[in-house]
């Protein structure tokens, strides 16, 4: 069984939304960090996943879950 998973449409749409929210927040606040997240690093990670269209179930899943938390926090702040 492979540890790599292909992105489905819902995951791709969510990552695009995350990228847009993070980008909007950084432009409005001129800051590349929020709480424990380094936003520029998170945006690069999202871009990598979207470009590859695949993620590693064991190494990337925690970070992807963390993006969900970041998305919810920034959505409230915007």
N, C-alpha and C positions, 0 to 999 in steps of 0.2 A: 504494500500500500504506500502510495506516494505521500510525502508530507507537504507537497505543493498543491495549492488549490487555485483554480481559475476564478477570477472575479465574475460575479453575476451582475446583472443589470442594476439591481437594487444597491449592491455594494459600490458599484461604480458611481451611481448617482449620489450616494451618501458621501463618498470621498470628494466628489466635485463640490458638493455643498460645503463640506468641511474646509476645503481649500479656499472657497469664496469667502466664507465667514472669517477665517484667519486673515486673509488678505485685507478684507474690509477693516478688521480691527486694527491691524498694523498700520494701515494708512491713516485711520482716524486718530490713533493714539501715538503714532510715530515710535512704537516700541516693538521690539522683537522678543519680548518675554512676557509671560503671563503665569503667575503662580510658579509652578515647578516646570512649566513647559518652555522650551526654546522654540519659538514659533517658526523661525526660518528653517530650523532643522526638521520640524514637523512638515512644513510645506515641501521640502525636498523629499522627504519620505513618501508623502502622498503622490508627488509627481513620479517617483520611481515605481511605486505600485501601479499607478495608472498607465505608465509607459510599458511596463512589463506585462501587465494584465494578469499577474499571478502573485501570490503571496505564500510565504512559508508558514504553515499551520503552527509550528512549534516556536519559531523565533519572532514572527511578526504579529501573532494574534494578540498578545498583551498590549503591544503598542497600538494596534488598531482599536482595541477596547478603550484605551486611554484617549484616543482621538474622539471617541463618542463623548467622554466626559468633558474634554476641552471644548467640543462643539456646543454642548449644552451651556457651559459657563459663559462662553463668548457670545452666544446667541442672546443671553440675558443682558449682557453688558452693551450690546449694540442697540 
